[in-house]
Amino acid sequence: MQIKGKVVVVTGGASGIGKSLCERFAQEGASAVVVSDINQAGIDQTVADISTSTQALGVKTDVGVEEEVNELVAKTLDSFSHIDLFCSNAGIFTAGGENVSTEAWQTIWEINVMSHIFAARAVLPGMLARGEGYLLNTSSAAGLLSQVGSAPYSVTKHAAIGFAEWLSISYGNKGIKVSVLCPQAVRTAMTAGGDGGVAGLDGMLEPEKLADTVIETLEKERFLVLPHPEVLTYMRRKTDDYDRWLGGMRRLHEKFEDIYKKRE
């Protein structure tokens, strides 16, 4: 997909990865960029930053609530008649293991997993009717590997990739393209004040650099968007010898265990 002339929606667009994507899509010549987030001030700032380059619309949305995702899509269609690319990017992090409260598990599940499902329900009918459309869902390298120190993050990001795979399998021959964004540590509010922990072992990536990889991958219409190319090597090691990989991850867990306990 070439972004020039396209209508793009980005959730989590007020800051971090989402804001960087909005800015890059505008630079690439998108005909319209819809900025969605729960942070109205951040939405307004992103809209102001990109409005000189493209039509920009801000819509406050809690992506964990299906009715609000439906409203986001409806407002976009009212303004621009169709959606070419929907970037389901918003997400949260919760530290801890199986004993994280049920309420916290439910919250991260709604935002990191159900938001992608809500988005697909809302946009697929229109995309299928047109015979084309693109879904870019943000997961994490944790969804391909794991996340030391956070069972909720690891589980939900795995689920996000599983759903993206299913979408690609089910609709890929009907004109629907699907990609899943799987970075390691990126310099955002989620990693503020730290070095990214385990995810930062290969360095902290700037959001603007991540956006470069997104554009390149969308142009090739490949499924995995890997801003950190090392992740592909780690995936191959994992599938080549699962038990050896688990042993290595246990050693990482021991190395970072005290750090993550402080975050719980």
Secondary structure, 3 states (H helix, E strand, C coil): CCCCCCEEEEECCCCHHHHHHHHHHHHCCCCEEEEEECCHHHHHHHHHHHCCCCEEEEEECCCCCHHHHHHHHHHHHHHHCCCCEEEECCCCCCCECCCCCHHHHHHHHHHHHHHHHHHHHHHHHHHHHHCCEEEEEECCHHHHCCCCCEHHHHHHHHHHHHHHHHHHHHHHHHCEEEEEECCCCECCHHHCCCCCHHHHCCCCECHHHHHHHHHHHHHHCCCEECCCCHHHHHHHHHHHCHHHHHHHHHHHHHHHHHHHHHHC
